[in-house]
Amino acid sequence: MERLIRIGIALLAISLAINAALVTKVNKFNNTMNMRLDTIHNEINAVRSSNQQSTDRINQTMNIVETEQRWVTPVDIAGIKQEGGNTAVLLSWIIKDYPGSAPVTFHYRKQGETDFISQQAASVGDGRFVVELKEELETEPYWKTAVHYIGGGNGDSKTNIVAEEAGREHQSMEYYITVKDGSRLKSSEIASLNMGSISDGIYAPLACGVTIDQERKIYEIDLEEFISSPGQVRLNGAYLEAYNGDKRVGQTELIESGGKPDGSIRNFRAKYDYSSTTFDRSFLRVEYENGEQFKKEIR
């Protein structure tokens, strides 16, 4: 009996040892598997991060390519002409890979307006399209003035020079272009066109030098017109005007005198004696062949 008990104890010890060895192996296996799973998980995350970075780079590249290969070019001013006192502006652009015979429409609105006006564009070949705008556009000439003051008292004299650049506010126009190809309507982004370039195409720039001799009570004015295109409207007259309040109390006309033989520069001059005139403001007024008039105060 005692022998059987010893044998049972021995078998139990062997069983416990075997179980302990199995538990150790299982724990080692679990640890190994967990380590491998962590490694795989880290590798998966690294691959995902790399893929995301690659995707971002691809998207950035595609955006650059899309910008560089935009299907429609920005609108250019192709020509400006005067018709019966009205301004006609020809706008032009190119549609890349234009599907033949698909209608093209130009949509635009002037600054401050909410609704777009639509106008059918005309094809002139090779994917180039044009529209002609004949409605009233707010345009004015660009000019700059330099006012030279001479004055003094008790035998002294001093000179004060004031230069002023014309602060012309260029009106802008927003536009977009659509192409109707069957059931598909393709639209460009809304872009902006500076109306100042239209003004420059209509009116030649002006430069005016004014010398005011406060001792002799004399204005001396020298106005130059710089013509760069035969389509530009020319000056028809220029005047110095003196005002006392809202009442005009004096006026003198600038007479054309000199310039370049080719007509690219025209000079207008005048001398005005204001010794017998009382006024608080003076203006330079210009008239153009199309009937338009513009004023600038001399300060």
Secondary structure by P-SEA (a helix, b strand, c coil): caaaaaaaaaaaaaaaaaaaaaaaaaaaaaaaaaaaaaaaaaaaaaaaaaaaaaaaaaaaaaaaaaaaaccccccccccccccccbbbbbbcccccccccccbbbbbbccccccbbbbbbbbbccccbbbbbbccccbbbbbbbbbbbbbcccccbbbbbbbbbccccbbbbbbbbbbbbcccbbbbbccccccaaaaaaacccbbbbbbbbccccbbbbbbbbbbbccccbbbbcccbbbbbccccccbbbbbbbccccccccbbbbbbccccccccccbbbbbbbccccbbbbbbcc
